[in-house]
Amino acid sequence: MVHTFMIAPLTYTPFASEDEQIQQCKEWGLLSEKATKTKLFAYKGGGLNTTCSIVGYVDNMTAVLEFDNKQQHCIHPSYLKEMQTASFGVKQAAQADESSSEQEAPVSDTASASTEAAVESAETAAVHAAAAAAEADAATEAPAAAEPKKKAPKKEKAPKLVLPEDKVRMTATVKEFTTVPNNFTETEDEVIIYEAASITEPVIELGDAWSSYSATLKKLELEIGHTITFECKIVEKKLTKHPVRYKINNPSKLQKL
């Protein structure tokens, strides 16, 4: 049987031995310090109630599980630890009630970082593979007497923006509504991607930015192309699976222009 809600790792580090697996599980708090053997763990997310084993990790905060059907899934170790308790179902129901209230549900920093690390690792591997294939083709087709290609001059990197630490006034235009996976809660988080985002004082052009699609923002009944002004804190935090560098935190005093 194929499990429907799975966040499969694009790349991960498998455990080299059972000793390494036991040590990592101890660091995550999934095994006691006296444990000498590994074990199967209970998995109660996504409507399932089954067992799984931990086969590796994407990073220190993202474990990789494997089910009896060989499907693999990324999960935050603390979330897996909660699943081992008898009260897990009660906590889930309470969280569901809380999420229905009109409070902003920000994208999990851990989820973003973990998934982002997996995606970037896979993209890097793909780039290296493509580069190697291109070099091999060029060597086969080029004449023996061909002159070596001149290297293109390196492009200078644009200076990094220094973002204000305090709240600022901003304007931005809605570019896209989308969702990103959250491997801590195993749900999809709603987000908005903006274009032409800029700070009004001091004047700083940011370009694309993103924010959680909170209950407060939903009250504005926004559509693609709408421009809004608001106060917020702006930080550099890349959106998972999207080339957007800047995150808008806790927008307030919202106005639709």
N, C-alpha and C positions, 0 to 999 in steps of 0.2 A: 504494500500500500504506500502511495506517495503522499507525504504530508504537504499540505498546501502552503502554509505560511512558514517559509524557511529563508534565512539570510545566509546563503551559501558563501563560503570564503572564496575570493578570487585567487588568493595565495595565502599560505600559512606555514608555520614551522611544526612539523610532526615531532612528537617525543622520540628521542633516540633510544630510550630504554624505560623500563618500568620505574627504575629509581628516579629518573628525571621527572616522570609523570607524578610520582608520589610527592617529590619535593615541591613541585609547582602547585599541586593541589593543597599542600600544607600552607604555602605562602598565600593562597587565595582563601584560606580558612575552610576549605571543603573537606579536609582530613585533619585528624588530631595529630599533635606533635609526636605521639607514640605509635602512630600507624606504620605498619611495615608492608602492607599490601594495598593495592588499589581496589576500587569497587565500582559497581554501577550506581548511577545517580538517578533520582526521580526527576522526571520532566513533566510539568503540569501547565505549560503555556500553549497558546493557540488552540484551545479546545482539546488538547491531548492530555492523557495521564498514562505515561509509559516510562520506560527506563532508557538510559543512554550512557555512553562512555565518553570520557574526555580524551581526544586523540592528539591535541596540539593547541597552538595559540597563534593569533594574528599579532598581538602585542600583549603587554603585561596586563591590560584591562579587557581583553577579548579572548575568551576561551572558544575552542572549536569542538562541538559535540558530534557524535556519530550515533545514529539510531540503528535498529536491527535491520532496516532496509538499506543501509549504507548511505542514506542521505546525511549530509553534514550541515551544521547550523552554527552561526556565530551568536554568542551570548555573553553578557557581562557576568563575571564570576559571582558578584554579590547577588544578582538576580537569581542565578542558579542556586545559591546558598539558601535564599528565601524559600525556594520551591521544596527544600528538604524538610521544612517545618509543617506540622499538622495544621497550623493556622493560616497557611498560604491562601486558601480559597476565600477565607473571611477578609483578609487584607485586600485581595483583588476586588471583591465586591465593594469595599469601602472606597478604593481608588476609582472605581467606575462611577460611583455616586459623586465623588468630588470633581471628576473631570466634566460632569454634566453642568456644573455651575459656571457662571460667567467669569472665569478666571483664565488668564493667559496660560497656555501650556507650552513653555519654551522647549525648543529642540534640545534633547539631552546632549550636553557637551561631550560626555563619554562616548555616546553612540556616534556622534559626528566624527570625533577623532578616530575611533576604532574603524568605522566603515571607510573613512577617508584614507586611513593608512593602508587598508586592504586594496582599495581602488588604485591608489597611487603606485603601490608595489606592482600590481598587474599591468598598469599602463607603462611603467618603466621597463618591465620585462618585454612587453610588446614592441616598444621603441627600439630596444637593443636588438631584438630578433629581426625587425624590419631593416635596421641599418646593416646588420651582418649580411642579409640576403641581397641588399642593393650593392654592397661592395663586391660580393661574389659575382653577380651578373656583370658588373662593370669590368672586372678583371678578365672575364671570359670574352666579352665582345670587343674590348679596346685593342687596337693594333699594338704589336710589341714595341714599335718605335714611338708610340704616342708619348707626348710630353706630360709630366705630372700636372694635375690640375692645381691652380693656385688657390690657396685658402682664402675664403671671403673674410674681409675684416670683421672682427668681433663687434657686435652692436653693444653700445654702452647701455647699462641698465638705468632706467629712470630712477631718480632719487626716491627713497621710500617716504611716503607721507607721514607726517607727525600729527596724529589725531588728538584733538582736545580730550582731556580727562573728565571735564565736567559736562553737564548737559548742554546741548546745543539746539538751535533752531534749524530745521531742515525742510527742504522740499524734495519730492520724488514722484515719479510717474510709474503707475502699475504696469509692469511688463508681462508678468506671467504668474498664474496660480499653480502650485505643484505640491507634491508630498515627498518626504524623504523617510527612509526606514529608521526606526529607533530600536536598537537591539537591547536596550535596557527594559523597555516596557513591551517590546514585540508588537508595536503598532506603527502606523504611518502618521507622521507629524505634518500638519498643513503649514505651508509657508508661502510668502509672497516674495517674488523677485521684482525689484524696481530698476528702472533705468533713469538716467539724468538726475541721479541723486546728488545733492549738493548742500553744504553747510552755508547758511546765510551770513553768519558772523562768527569768526573771520571767514571770508569767502574761500571755500575749498570745494573743488569739483571732484566727486568720487566716482561718477559713472554708475556702474551697477552696484546694487546693495540688496540685502534681504532681511526679512524679519519673520517671526512666527505670525501665523494668521490667527490672532487672538480674538476672543469674543468682542472686545472693544472695537477692533477693526471691522469685524463682521457687521456691526451696527451701521457702519457707513455705506453698506451695500456697494462695495467697490467693484468696478469692472476694469478690464484692460484698457489703458489709455487715460484713466482718471489720474489727476495730479492732486496730491495732498500736501499739507504743511503740518508740522508737528514738532514737539520737543522730545529729545531722546538722548541716550548715550550711544556713541558709535564706537565699535571696536573692530579690530582686524581678526576675522574668524571665517574661514572658508566654508561655504555651503557644500554639504556632501553631494558628490556627483555633478556639481555645477561649478563653472569657473567664476564664482562670485566671491570677492575677498572680504567685503565689509558687512558686518551685521548691525542692524538697528535694534537696540535693546530698550524695552519698556517705553514705546512711544506714547505721549500724552498730549493733551490740548490739541486734539486732531481737528483739522478743518479740510473739507474737500473744496478745491478751487474750481 
